[in-house]
């Protein structure tokens, strides 16, 4: 029988630009800090997407559109990764008696 390994404290973020993860999420961070991280990234992504929605296409070069879309994708991926950590922790709620 193999012993169970303790859960890892640091969860790697999803990487698309590197072979190995370089950004890590502290799985033991307070939920309020994890939530603040989510809020900051999600609001930044929404601002980028609002900028695109309120602009006319001739205002942007194709390269500009790609940069804005990629920035939003990275931010939303970070949000998804942090949500995964929160879900794994089970929202720190005690089991019902």
C-alpha positions in Angstrom: 0.0 0.0 0.0 1.4 3.4 -1.0 1.2 6.2 1.5 -0.9 9.2 0.5 1.1 12.3 -0.2 0.0 15.5 1.5 -1.7 18.1 -0.8 0.7 20.5 -2.4 0.7 24.0 -1.0 1.5 25.7 -4.3 -0.7 24.9 -7.3 0.9 25.8 -10.7 -1.0 28.1 -13.0 -1.8 27.0 -16.5 1.1 27.8 -18.8 1.0 28.1 -22.5 4.2 30.0 -23.1 6.6 27.8 -21.2 7.3 24.1 -20.8 7.3 24.2 -17.0 5.0 26.2 -14.7 6.6 29.4 -13.4 3.6 31.0 -11.7 2.2 29.3 -8.6 -1.0 29.9 -6.5 -0.6 29.6 -2.7 -3.4 27.1 -1.9 -3.2 28.0 1.7 -3.8 31.7 1.1 -6.8 33.2 2.9 -10.0 33.1 0.8 -10.3 36.8 0.9 -6.9 37.1 -0.8 -7.7 34.6 -3.4 -11.0 36.4 -4.0 -9.2 39.8 -4.4 -6.9 38.2 -6.9 -9.9 36.9 -8.9 -11.7 40.2 -8.7 -8.6 42.2 -9.9 -8.0 39.9 -12.9 -11.7 39.5 -13.9 -12.2 43.3 -13.8 -9.2 43.9 -15.9 -10.4 41.4 -18.5 -13.8 43.0 -18.5 -12.3 46.4 -19.0 -10.4 45.1 -22.0 -13.5 43.5 -23.5 -15.6 46.6 -22.8 -13.0 48.6 -24.7 -13.3 46.3 -27.7 -17.1 46.4 -27.5 -17.2 50.2 -27.5 -14.7 50.7 -30.3 -15.2 50.5 -34.0 -13.2 47.9 -35.9 -11.5 50.5 -38.1 -10.0 52.0 -34.9 -7.8 48.9 -34.4 -5.2 47.1 -36.4 -5.5 43.3 -36.5 -2.4 43.1 -34.3 -4.1 45.3 -31.6 -7.1 43.0 -31.6 -4.9 40.0 -31.1 -3.0 41.7 -28.2 -6.3 42.6 -26.4 -7.8 39.2 -26.9 -4.6 37.4 -25.7 -4.4 39.7 -22.6 -8.1 38.9 -21.8 -7.4 35.2 -22.3 -4.4 35.2 -19.9 -6.4 37.0 -17.2 -9.4 34.7 -17.5 -7.1 31.7 -17.4 -5.6 33.0 -14.1 -9.2 33.4 -12.8 -10.0 29.9 -13.7 -6.9 28.5 -12.0 -7.6 30.4 -8.8 -11.2 29.2 -8.9 -9.9 25.6 -9.2 -7.9 26.1 -5.9 -10.9 27.5 -4.1 -13.1 24.7 -5.3 -10.5 22.1 -4.2 -10.5 23.7 -0.8 -14.2 23.4 -0.6 -14.7 27.0 0.3 -13.5 26.3 3.8 -17.0 25.5 5.0 -17.3 22.9 7.8 -19.4 19.8 7.1 -23.0 20.0 8.2 -23.7 18.1 11.3 
